């Protein structure tokens, strides 16, 4: 048995492209930039390095979601990896993409509001934060846990 699950969050690198298959299935394609944090060996500073991930969403939800996405939108995505290969102009090409099962809007630019759509049905409002009700009495202060910096080279595996 194997597991093929992916969770990423980042910003759209381009406006999404909505098209339909010959059979009428809606296909939404977009890219997401996901940062990787590494230490610069010359300066010793931590720097963000972008990874660009192609994402594809299918079905009636793809069309609905396309109306709310644009370049720069911050999203959280859950899905699975799919490898594709083909030949073009005599050259072999391939790509690894994320097939989106769930998408959560973490920002929608000037359109306001947050929320998400699930590919497998219904809205996913894990990130659709409603304002918290005003407290009736002042809550007791909560002591924050100590901050610990953990970096990739600190992890033993």
C-alpha positions as CSV (number, residue, x, y, z in Angstrom):
1,X,0.0,0.0,0.0
2,X,1.2,3.5,-0.7
3,X,0.0,7.0,0.3
4,X,-0.3,9.8,-2.2
5,X,-1.5,13.0,-0.3
6,X,-0.2,16.5,-0.7
7,X,-0.9,19.6,1.4
8,X,0.5,22.9,0.2
9,X,-0.2,26.6,0.8
10,X,1.0,29.5,-1.3
11,X,0.1,32.2,-3.8
12,X,-1.2,31.7,-7.3
13,X,1.5,32.5,-9.8
14,X,-0.9,33.3,-12.7
15,X,-4.6,33.6,-13.3
16,X,-6.3,30.2,-13.5
17,X,-7.1,28.7,-16.9
18,X,-10.6,27.1,-17.2
19,X,-11.3,24.8,-20.2
20,X,-13.4,21.7,-20.9
21,X,-12.6,18.3,-22.2
22,X,-14.3,16.9,-25.3
23,X,-16.7,15.2,-22.9
24,X,-17.7,18.4,-21.2
25,X,-15.7,18.0,-17.9
26,X,-14.5,21.3,-16.6
27,X,-10.7,21.5,-16.0
28,X,-9.1,24.3,-14.0
29,X,-5.3,24.7,-14.2
30,X,-3.2,27.1,-12.1
31,X,0.2,27.4,-10.5
32,X,1.1,27.9,-6.8
33,X,4.4,29.3,-5.5
34,X,5.4,27.5,-2.3
35,X,8.5,28.8,-0.4
36,X,11.3,26.6,0.9
37,X,13.4,28.2,3.6
38,X,17.2,27.6,3.4
39,X,20.3,29.0,5.0
40,X,22.5,31.0,2.6
41,X,26.0,29.5,3.0
42,X,27.7,32.8,2.1
43,X,25.8,35.1,4.3
44,X,24.4,32.7,7.0
45,X,21.0,34.4,6.5
46,X,17.8,32.4,6.1
47,X,16.3,32.9,2.7
48,X,13.0,31.9,0.9
49,X,13.4,29.9,-2.3
50,X,10.2,29.5,-4.3
51,X,9.0,26.1,-5.7
52,X,6.4,26.4,-8.5
53,X,3.7,23.7,-8.4
54,X,1.2,23.1,-11.2
55,X,-2.3,22.3,-9.9
56,X,-5.3,20.9,-11.7
57,X,-8.9,20.7,-10.5
58,X,-11.8,18.8,-12.3
59,X,-15.5,19.0,-12.4
60,X,-18.3,21.4,-11.7
61,X,-16.4,22.8,-8.7
62,X,-13.5,23.8,-11.0
63,X,-15.8,26.3,-12.7
64,X,-17.2,27.7,-9.5
65,X,-13.7,28.0,-7.9
66,X,-12.3,29.7,-11.0
67,X,-14.5,32.8,-10.3
68,X,-12.7,33.4,-7.0
69,X,-9.1,32.8,-8.0
70,X,-6.6,35.2,-9.6
71,X,-2.9,35.8,-9.7
72,X,-1.6,36.4,-6.1
73,X,-4.5,34.7,-4.3
74,X,-3.3,32.8,-1.2
75,X,-4.7,29.3,-1.1
76,X,-4.3,26.1,0.9
77,X,-4.6,22.9,-1.2
78,X,-5.1,19.2,-0.4
79,X,-4.7,16.7,-3.2
80,X,-2.6,14.0,-4.7
81,X,0.4,13.9,-7.0
82,X,0.0,12.8,-10.7
83,X,2.9,12.2,-13.1
84,X,2.3,12.8,-16.8
85,X,4.7,12.3,-19.7
86,X,4.3,13.0,-23.4
87,X,6.3,13.7,-26.5
88,X,6.4,17.0,-28.3
89,X,8.6,17.8,-31.4
90,X,10.5,14.6,-30.9
91,X,11.4,15.4,-27.2
92,X,10.1,13.5,-24.2
93,X,8.5,15.8,-21.6
94,X,7.1,15.2,-18.2
95,X,5.6,16.9,-15.2
96,X,4.4,16.3,-11.7
97,X,1.3,18.1,-10.7
98,X,-1.1,18.2,-7.8
99,X,-4.7,17.1,-8.5
100,X,-6.8,19.2,-6.2
101,X,-9.3,17.6,-4.0
102,X,-9.9,20.5,-1.6
103,X,-9.0,24.2,-1.9
104,X,-9.3,26.8,0.8
105,X,-9.1,30.5,0.0
106,X,-6.8,32.2,2.5
107,X,-7.2,35.6,0.8
108,X,-9.2,36.7,-2.1
109,X,-7.8,40.2,-2.8
110,X,-10.3,43.0,-3.1
111,X,-13.3,40.6,-3.2
112,X,-13.1,40.2,0.5
113,X,-14.3,37.3,2.6
114,X,-12.8,33.9,3.0
115,X,-13.9,30.3,2.6
116,X,-13.3,27.3,0.4
117,X,-14.6,24.7,-1.8
118,X,-14.1,21.0,-1.6
119,X,-13.8,19.0,-4.8
120,X,-15.7,16.1,-3.2
121,X,-18.7,18.2,-2.3
122,X,-19.8,21.0,-0.1
123,X,-18.0,24.1,1.2
124,X,-14.9,23.8,3.3
125,X,-14.8,26.7,5.7
126,X,-11.8,25.7,7.7
127,X,-10.2,29.1,6.8
128,X,-13.4,31.1,6.5
129,X,-13.0,32.7,9.8
130,X,-16.1,34.4,11.2
131,X,-15.5,37.2,13.7
132,X,-15.2,35.9,17.2
133,X,-18.0,37.1,19.5
134,X,-17.0,39.8,22.0
135,X,-16.0,38.4,25.3
136,X,-18.3,39.2,28.2
137,X,-15.5,39.3,30.8
138,X,-11.8,39.8,30.4
139,X,-10.2,36.3,29.9
140,X,-7.4,35.2,32.1
141,X,-4.0,35.8,30.4
142,X,-2.6,32.7,28.7
143,X,1.2,32.1,29.0
144,X,2.7,31.4,25.6
145,X,5.0,28.4,25.2
146,X,8.7,29.2,24.7
147,X,9.8,29.9,21.1
148,X,12.1,27.2,19.8
149,X,13.9,27.6,16.4
150,X,14.0,24.3,14.6
151,X,15.7,24.1,11.2
152,X,16.0,21.4,8.6
153,X,19.6,20.5,9.6
154,X,18.4,20.0,13.2
155,X,16.1,17.1,12.2
156,X,17.9,13.8,12.4
157,X,16.2,12.1,9.4
